[in-house]
Structure formats: structure tokens, C-alpha cells
Amino acid sequence: MTQISWHPFDDEAFAEASAQNKPVLLSVFAVWCHFCKAMDEQTYSNEAIAQYINEHFVPIRVDSEKRPDVNARYAMGGLPATCALTPEGDVIWGGTSVAPDVMAQLLPQILNSFHNDKANLTRHVAEQREQIKQQADTPSLDPSLPVTGESTRAALLAIKHNFDFAYGGFGREQKFAHTDALELCLQQYARSVAAGTPDADLYIVLGKTFWGMTHGGMHDRDGGGFFRYTQTPDWREPNYEKLLEENALIARTFTRAYQLLDNDLWKTVAEKTLHFLDTTLYDLDKGVWGGSQDADVEYYAQPLAERTEWNPPTIDGTIFCGPNAQAARAHVAWWQVTGEAEALAIAKGAVDFLLTHHLQPDGALQHFVSPEAEEERAAGRMPMGLLADAADVTAACLDLYEANQGAAYLDNAERIANWVQGHLEDPRGGGLFDAITRPEAVGNMKWGTKDLTDNMQMVDALLRLFLATGDQQHARLAQRTLQAFVPALGQLGFFASSYALAVERAVSPPIQVHIIGAPDDPRTQALLAAAHRPYRFERFVQSFDPADPDDAEFLQELDYPAITEPVAYVSVAAKRLDPTSDPTQLIELVRTAA
């Protein structure tokens, strides 16, 4: 049976297309994607279609998880993505899944256009390039653009407007978790409670959404974890893939919901989701997690009692950098709430793996490590220095630094952030590109894109770095990045939740907690645990050992008196509250400081 001779996405494949005067057929897929597998089985496995593609096209295959940079520039509305390209990488035609009968008609049409309608093709490519150039050619950054809490109010209005009062969640069709929106609701509800005027609307949004996620089809109550989304607004008919990143974000959000709302059900859901990560996706030898579990429709179609006779859905053992950092962050959040040392140890082990195997000497991060060397070759150019990875790992390092796991995590967070500033910032329009832009790259790959969520995750990390180090360059980069997105805010609706959270970090008076004491003293450890126990979005915790010369010098600069027992200081902006050595009192101070 004829199989398609797929090439990796690299310069050699496009050079071959140019030398042979053939168009490129680009297929973007994901290993967990049910619709991608269906297209493979129905279309690409068709003997006649496979022969035609091999003869008349240079076929290129891209795993969207391994090459998110390619996916961001060539995805056509979902997976699978199907594109016909010129040898220069310009799009001739683009779509998603293509049935065999449609593909049989489409391919000759594309080929005819490529060979026999050069004038129209040339015009189409020129128009497309100009459109992309205009989109990428943003105006110069206006340094006077205000960054204010108005964006938070706008995002909250959009959240309430898009809230599904019948079933919870956001939108009237498919349901996704939208953890950024939920985190913003948690943060704003906590603020309303502290002000003595609890926001009843936000309480309903949170409660109904968490309930819908927990009791609907998105939650696999039997196998553990959450599916990526449901196809109906009442949380039924899930697409059965389970992704590491989505489950890590959901586990962290439910943990923080329990931290704020004290609902034992949210704690149980978080615990079971972490258990899914640490059993189904966890590589015990390496101390990290695989990327996903397959959307095996036939498996989930079986009655629960009969599933034991089936092989469970396949696990993708690829170690992705950013999703592993997110999983580590979920475990740190669980430690904050429960004090379970094992969760913190798991998080530390995973981040240590990333720093050892993914972090390059210059501060860039390798996007993935595959158990099979062939998988890395098939990806083409190895993605290095992606913004999403940098933002997630920087945040995870800061989480561990706040948990008093060592100053080396702060050093690594700074190294990564400095690389981002030097390589990903748009010097003209502001904001951070998702990857290094290369003018010599083929087609759309020469243009940078700016993902809002990844930019805001990096902004949040930069502002935390500023609190930890006092280095103004981190705060200035965060400010410029926030300003770069101001002109687009009116079009984002509740998708601006990540922006609003970053703004809250920027404009809210920080709650800084300094724990002073020997790190192995149980009293110091009790104060550290207390500092992390309550929900407080603006909190940043640092621990200092007075016996350490560097820490002692810093404590002297802060004008802290010598101690006779471990002590904690809480500051709101520049206002320092009275110190305490009582963990219970510290919990209340952190919760109520204003």
C-alpha cells in the first residue's frame, strides 16, 4: 500500500519543492486529535490520493505540539490543518479536515493553479504578503498609553455578559475551561470580600462553572483528569483528549478555588486531577510528565465495566517544557494549601529536570525532549526559545523560590527573563514575539506573532521578578508589554482576562512577606507555610537566613532588627506592618493586609 512520503518542516523540504517546481502539501496534526486520525485513516490512507500527493507535491507533516510556531502561522481554524503552499512557503489554499472525495477534486485544482495560472497566483501571493506585513507592522509603541484598572472592569463585564447562567462556563456552544477568566473571578471576588461587599454575581459565576465542569462530561470521574472541551453548552459530548497543560491549569485553578472558597468538593477535584497527572502521565524515572493522553473514542464508548478489557488510550511521552512547568506550578499550589511536602518535592524534581535538560547556557529553552530521537528529527528545526516555555518556566522557578527551595531558582528565572528581553521583544511596536523571527525563513515563518496569554504570563513573571530583585528593567519590560496590547483591548472581550490579571499585578499594592529565620528551624517552616496558606493574588514571599552573609547584608539594608526567634514581616507597598512569630496571626495578616 502506498504511503505518503512525509518530510519534516525544514529548509531542505522547501528547497526540494523549488528544485522540482512542485507545490507543498502541509499537514498540521496533533497526536491526541481524533479528527486528525480520522483524516489519516480516510484521506491520507487512500491509495490514489497518496500516490497523487507523492508524485505532484512535496508533502510536509508537522506535529502542532512540537512545532507550535508553525501551527500559529499556518493553522486554518483548527486541527487538522491542511494547506497548499508555494515552494517559498506562501499559502495557495488552506482549510482543516478534508474528506477523500473533496481531496481528490482539490489536489488537481491546486496543481493546475500552481502550474497554469501564474498571474493570479502571483497576485494572490503578493496580496497575502502585504496583508501579513501590515498585520505585523504595528505602529510604534506609545509610551504614554495608560495601564489602569479599567481593563479589569471591562474584562469582568465581558465575563458576566458571556456567562452561561443555565449551565455555567462561558459561551453558548462549546465549553472550554477558560482558567484565566476563572482566576480573574477568584481574584476579584477575594477583593470584594476583603472590602466587605462580596460580589454575588462572581460567586455565582464561580460556583456554577466549577459545578458544571465537575459534574459534566468534561470531567472523567472514572479515569481521572479533564477532557479538553465539550461540544455542547451543558458540558456533554466531550472530545476525549486529555492534555497535560489543560489538566495542570485546571488542577491549579480548583486548588486556588478551594483556597479561597473553602469548598471541599473543589479540593477533591484538584486532588484527583493531580493524581491523574501523577499516575497516568507521570514518568517516574525522569520525574516529569508526558504531553497528553489520546482521544480514543472507541475506548470511551465502552461501558465502564468492560474498559478493563481494552488497552487504555495511548500516552504521548514527549516532555514538553511549558506544560511541565505548569504541572509543577499546580503541585506548588497544592503544597501552599495543604502543606504536603511530597507535592513540593514533585514540583522541584520536574523544574530541576527542565533546568538540566531544556535550559540552554544563554537562557533559551528547548521546547521538547522526545523519548525517540527520530521524533526530534521529524520536527525539523528544533523549537528553541519559545515565549510560552520561557513564561511558564520563569513562573515555576519563582514559585519554588517563594517556597524557599533556593536562590538558584531566582537566578534561573532572571536568566530566562533576560534572554526573553534580548531576543523576543518587538523593539518598535512593543510586546513579545512567540519565537525568534528570522527574515530568511520561508513564508509566514519570517513574521512574528504575539500571543496575548503568553505575553501576560511573562508580564506577571517579570513583575514578580521585580518584587524579588528590585531590578527596574523587569518592571519596564512589563510596562511596555502591557502598553503594546492597549489598542486591541476593545476587541478582546472576556479573552482579555489574562491581560486584566497582569494589570492587577502591576497596579495593585503588592503584599510582600519576609520570613526571617534559620531554614531548618520548624518555627521558620511554620511561618513559611502560614504565609502561603490564604488566597492572596498580590502576595510575594521571600525567606532570609540571618546566618547567611548575603541575606544578613540584605536584611541590614532593609533595616530589620536582629532576631531572637523566627519572625515574619508583612508589607503593603512601602507600609510595613508589625512583625509576628505566630503562624495563625500571620495567616490573618496576609489575608487582610491592605
Order of alpha helices (4+ residues) and beta strands (2+ residues): alpha-beta-alpha-alpha-beta-alpha-beta-beta-alpha-alpha-alpha-alpha-alpha-beta-beta-beta-alpha-alpha-beta-beta-beta-alpha-beta-beta-alpha-alpha-beta-alpha-alpha-alpha-alpha-alpha-alpha-beta-alpha-beta-alpha-beta-beta-alpha
